[in-house]
Amino acid sequence: EGEEAEYKVAEQIEMPEQLDEPEQPEENIIYEEPDNSPELEQMWELISDRREKMYIFADDELYDVIEINPDDIDKMPNTNWHLRNNSFVNHGYFSFRHLIAGRNHADDGTGFFIGVPGIYNRRERNLASMYGFNRFKFSMRSDMRLNQFGYWYRDITD
């Protein structure tokens, strides 16, 4: 059975006949990405040390991607340790023999994520969201020759 696409209808908005001039930004404002917490940066240095970065996505929203295993979760801040016993994480790891972690471009700067390999379909989408993995990204991995293969992912928190 095919998946039904969900569409949202945009509301009709009346445009004024004449638009106001946009406000000019103040000069000499420097926009900086917020710093990650020292704990997250230390975690990343510990986990990513001596691991080769992979380029498995078509864009750079998720980057500095490395393969990890469940033991690496113990090196993350303790607010993430529950993922070690997460059934969805363990199912993905034992099915594909790896997990991933990396950096992501977040709205508030650069963050970190953990990803579980899987297939995009309705059943797995529901299962992933039950376990806190609400986002999916298709992968270009050449060693995974499965239709709809990619990663369910979530942020690593401090």
C-alpha positions in Angstrom: 0.0 0.0 0.0 1.5 3.4 -1.0 2.1 6.1 1.4 -0.3 9.0 1.3 1.2 12.4 0.9 0.2 15.1 3.3 -0.4 18.5 1.9 -1.0 21.8 3.6 -2.9 24.5 1.9 -1.5 28.0 2.3 -4.0 30.6 3.5 -4.8 33.5 1.2 -3.1 36.6 2.4 -4.1 40.1 1.3 -1.1 42.1 0.3 -1.2 45.9 0.9 -1.1 48.0 -2.2 2.1 49.7 -1.0 4.8 48.0 1.0 6.7 49.7 3.7 10.5 50.1 3.2 12.3 47.4 5.1 14.2 48.5 8.1 17.9 48.9 7.6 20.0 46.8 9.9 22.3 48.5 12.3 25.9 48.6 11.1 28.8 46.9 12.8 26.7 44.0 14.2 28.6 40.8 14.3 26.5 37.6 14.3 28.2 34.7 16.0 27.2 31.1 16.3 26.7 30.3 19.9 29.4 28.2 21.5 28.6 24.6 22.3 28.8 23.6 25.9 32.3 22.5 26.9 30.9 19.1 27.9 29.5 18.5 24.3 32.8 19.7 22.7 34.8 17.3 25.0 32.4 14.5 24.2 32.9 15.1 20.5 36.7 15.2 20.7 36.6 11.9 22.7 34.3 10.1 20.3 35.6 11.4 17.0 39.3 11.1 17.8 41.0 8.9 15.1 37.8 8.1 13.3 37.4 8.8 9.6 34.7 11.3 8.6 32.2 10.0 6.1 30.4 11.8 3.4 27.1 10.0 3.2 24.5 12.7 2.6 23.8 14.8 -0.4 23.9 18.1 1.5 25.9 19.5 4.5 23.1 19.8 7.0 24.6 16.8 8.8 28.4 16.8 8.6 31.6 15.5 10.3 29.8 12.1 10.3 31.5 9.1 11.9 30.4 5.6 12.6 30.0 4.7 16.3 28.7 1.8 18.4 26.5 1.6 21.5 29.6 1.8 23.8 30.2 5.3 22.6 26.9 6.5 24.1 28.6 6.1 27.5 31.0 8.9 26.4 28.1 11.3 25.8 26.6 13.5 28.5 24.6 11.5 31.0 21.3 13.0 29.7 21.9 10.6 26.7 22.8 7.4 28.5 19.2 6.2 28.2 19.9 5.7 24.5 22.2 2.8 25.4 19.1 0.7 26.4 16.8 2.2 23.7 15.2 -0.7 21.8 15.2 1.3 18.5 18.9 2.1 18.8 19.8 -1.5 19.5 17.6 -2.8 16.7 19.3 -0.5 14.2 22.7 -1.3 15.5 22.2 -5.1 15.3 20.6 -4.9 11.9 23.3 -2.7 10.3 26.2 -3.1 12.7 26.8 0.6 13.2 25.3 3.9 14.4 26.4 7.4 13.3 27.2 10.6 15.1 28.2 14.0 13.8 27.5 17.7 13.8 24.4 19.4 12.5 23.5 23.0 11.6 20.9 23.8 14.2 18.8 27.0 14.4 20.8 28.2 17.3 24.2 27.3 15.9 26.0 24.0 15.6 24.9 21.0 17.5 25.5 17.3 17.6 23.4 14.3 16.6 23.2 10.5 16.9 21.8 8.5 14.0 20.3 5.1 13.7 20.4 3.3 10.3 17.1 2.2 8.8 14.6 2.2 6.0 12.1 5.0 5.5 8.6 3.5 5.6 5.4 4.1 7.6 6.0 1.3 10.2 9.6 2.4 10.9 8.7 6.1 11.0 6.1 5.3 13.8 8.6 3.1 15.7 11.4 5.7 15.4 9.2 8.5 16.7 8.1 6.4 19.7 11.7 6.2 20.7 12.6 9.9 20.1 14.0 9.8 16.6 11.7 12.1 14.7 13.9 13.1 11.8 15.1 11.0 8.8 17.7 11.7 6.2 18.3 9.6 3.1 21.9 8.4 2.6 24.1 8.1 -0.4 26.1 5.2 1.1 27.3 3.0 -1.7 27.7 0.0 0.6 24.0 0.0 1.5 22.1 -1.0 -1.6 18.6 -0.7 -0.1 15.8 1.5 -1.4 14.8 4.2 1.0 18.0 3.7 3.2 19.0 6.4 5.5 19.3 7.5 9.1 16.8 8.3 11.8 18.4 11.0 14.0 18.0 13.2 17.1 20.1 15.8 18.9 22.7 14.9 21.5 21.8 17.0 24.6 24.0 18.2 27.4 
